[in-house]
């Protein structure tokens, strides 16, 4: 996916708020190599919205759809 030059960057707190999770959850995902792709700017972690949306799209369990 090509990045939009106007793509919004989310903080780890904003990502956690998006899912209604504690901020330590996406931090744990990152330490395990899971979750959306992120970038580090110094000590700050940021998630590009387009990467978050792509990752969300991959989270669907297609097994339920096959039985319909």
Backbone as CSV, one residue per row, in Angstrom:
resi,resn,N_x,N_y,N_z,CA_x,CA_y,CA_z,C_x,C_y,C_z
1,UNK,0.846,-1.183,0.000,0.000,0.000,0.000,0.883,1.234,0.000
2,UNK,0.621,2.142,-0.915,1.396,3.368,-1.010,0.888,4.370,0.017
3,UNK,1.807,4.976,0.725,1.423,5.911,1.787,0.907,7.222,1.192
4,UNK,-0.152,7.718,1.745,-0.688,9.028,1.384,0.208,10.078,2.036
5,UNK,0.602,11.084,1.273,1.497,12.096,1.829,0.827,12.918,2.928
6,UNK,-0.484,12.827,3.043,-1.214,13.535,4.095,-1.716,12.570,5.161
7,UNK,-1.136,11.387,5.229,-1.573,10.366,6.174,-1.372,10.850,7.607
8,UNK,-2.328,10.566,8.447,-2.268,10.946,9.860,-1.432,9.934,10.628
9,UNK,-0.677,10.403,11.601,0.099,9.545,12.487,-0.596,9.490,13.838
10,UNK,-0.723,8.307,14.398,-1.359,8.103,15.704,-0.305,7.763,16.747
11,UNK,-0.489,8.264,17.940,0.375,7.869,19.054,-0.079,6.500,19.547
12,UNK,0.727,5.901,20.379,0.340,4.611,20.959,-0.926,4.775,21.811
13,UNK,-1.058,5.902,22.499,-2.261,6.150,23.294,-3.485,6.270,22.390
14,UNK,-3.349,6.975,21.276,-4.477,7.113,20.349,-4.878,5.759,19.756
15,UNK,-3.894,4.917,19.481,-4.208,3.578,18.979,-4.951,2.778,20.034
16,UNK,-4.484,2.826,21.264,-5.152,2.116,22.352,-6.572,2.644,22.530
17,UNK,-6.756,3.952,22.481,-8.088,4.545,22.610,-9.006,4.099,21.475
18,UNK,-8.463,3.949,20.272,-9.250,3.514,19.114,-9.911,2.166,19.380
19,UNK,-9.199,1.287,20.093,-9.709,-0.057,20.376,-10.285,-0.209,21.782
20,UNK,-10.210,0.841,22.573,-10.708,0.750,23.951,-9.847,-0.158,24.806
21,UNK,-8.537,-0.116,24.583,-7.596,-0.974,25.295,-6.625,-0.146,26.121
22,UNK,-6.002,-0.760,27.124,-4.943,-0.050,27.844,-3.755,0.184,26.909
23,UNK,-3.018,1.252,27.124,-1.883,1.587,26.261,-0.815,0.500,26.291
24,UNK,-0.772,-0.292,27.356,0.237,-1.358,27.427,-0.059,-2.491,26.445
25,UNK,-1.293,-2.596,25.953,-1.614,-3.666,24.999,-0.894,-3.466,23.665
26,UNK,-1.014,-2.307,22.992,-0.235,-2.159,21.762,1.279,-2.157,22.002
27,UNK,1.702,-1.759,23.183,3.128,-1.836,23.507,3.561,-3.301,23.552
28,UNK,2.715,-4.143,24.128,2.995,-5.582,24.166,3.001,-6.198,22.778
29,UNK,2.054,-5.771,21.931,2.044,-6.261,20.551,3.371,-5.941,19.874
30,UNK,3.831,-4.714,20.044,5.071,-4.280,19.394,6.261,-5.107,19.879
31,UNK,6.312,-5.402,21.170,7.446,-6.169,21.694,7.426,-7.608,21.198
32,UNK,6.243,-8.093,20.767,6.110,-9.460,20.239,6.104,-9.497,18.711
33,UNK,6.295,-8.325,18.077,6.290,-8.285,16.622,4.902,-8.438,16.028
34,UNK,3.875,-8.087,16.781,2.488,-8.176,16.321,1.890,-6.775,16.242
35,UNK,0.653,-6.694,15.797,-0.018,-5.405,15.735,0.364,-4.638,14.485
36,UNK,-0.170,-3.430,14.363,0.115,-2.619,13.176,1.584,-2.213,13.099
37,UNK,2.043,-1.990,11.882,3.399,-1.504,11.661,3.529,-0.119,12.298
38,UNK,4.700,0.188,12.838,4.914,1.474,13.491,6.290,2.015,13.162
39,UNK,6.481,3.275,13.463,7.774,3.930,13.284,8.176,4.554,14.612
40,UNK,9.475,4.676,14.826,9.975,5.338,16.028,10.657,6.632,15.605
41,UNK,10.261,7.699,16.245,10.871,9.008,16.054,11.511,9.366,17.383
42,UNK,12.793,9.069,17.509,13.437,9.217,18.814,12.831,8.198,19.763
43,UNK,12.285,8.677,20.868,11.653,7.757,21.821,10.151,7.630,21.590
44,UNK,9.629,8.294,20.573,8.191,8.308,20.312,7.814,7.276,19.259
45,UNK,6.798,6.477,19.552,6.269,5.491,18.621,5.034,6.090,17.969
46,UNK,4.952,5.951,16.639,3.799,6.455,15.898,3.342,5.413,14.897
47,UNK,2.027,5.370,14.715,1.389,4.439,13.789,0.751,5.241,12.664
48,UNK,1.094,4.929,11.430,0.482,5.602,10.290,-0.925,5.037,10.116
49,UNK,-1.913,5.916,9.997,-3.305,5.493,9.919,-3.527,4.484,8.803
50,UNK,-2.905,4.666,7.648,-3.090,3.710,6.548,-2.587,2.323,6.936
51,UNK,-1.511,2.236,7.724,-1.018,0.937,8.194,-1.976,0.326,9.207
52,UNK,-2.547,1.154,10.069,-3.520,0.683,11.051,-4.749,0.113,10.336
53,UNK,-5.248,0.834,9.338,-6.422,0.374,8.599,-6.135,-0.929,7.854
54,UNK,-4.958,-1.040,7.268,-4.578,-2.277,6.574,-4.511,-3.436,7.555
55,UNK,-3.918,-3.217,8.720,-3.810,-4.259,9.743,-5.195,-4.668,10.238
56,UNK,-6.066,-3.681,10.448,-7.432,-3.994,10.889,-8.126,-4.897,9.879
57,UNK,-7.943,-4.620,8.596,-8.567,-5.425,7.560,-8.099,-6.868,7.557
58,UNK,-6.902,-7.108,8.050,-6.342,-8.466,8.109,-6.821,-9.243,9.332
59,UNK,-7.531,-8.593,10.245,-7.900,-9.239,11.501,-9.195,-10.042,11.427
60,UNK,-9.921,-9.936,10.331,-11.184,-10.654,10.217,-10.941,-12.145,10.109
61,UNK,-11.774,-12.918,10.768,-11.711,-14.369,10.721,-12.619,-14.826,9.583
62,UNK,-12.050,-15.244,8.488,-12.819,-15.634,7.321,-13.487,-16.987,7.466
63,UNK,-13.203,-17.732,8.532,-13.839,-19.051,8.727,-15.347,-18.899,8.851
64,UNK,-15.816,-17.843,9.528,-17.251,-17.642,9.706,-17.931,-17.342,8.372
65,UNK,-17.248,-16.648,7.496,-17.814,-16.276,6.213,-17.973,-17.495,5.303
66,UNK,-17.068,-18.466,5.415,-17.116,-19.659,4.575,-18.327,-20.529,4.871
67,UNK,-18.828,-20.483,6.093,-19.956,-21.338,6.464,-21.306,-20.710,6.132
68,UNK,-21.309,-19.462,5.714,-22.570,-18.760,5.408,-23.125,-19.149,4.061
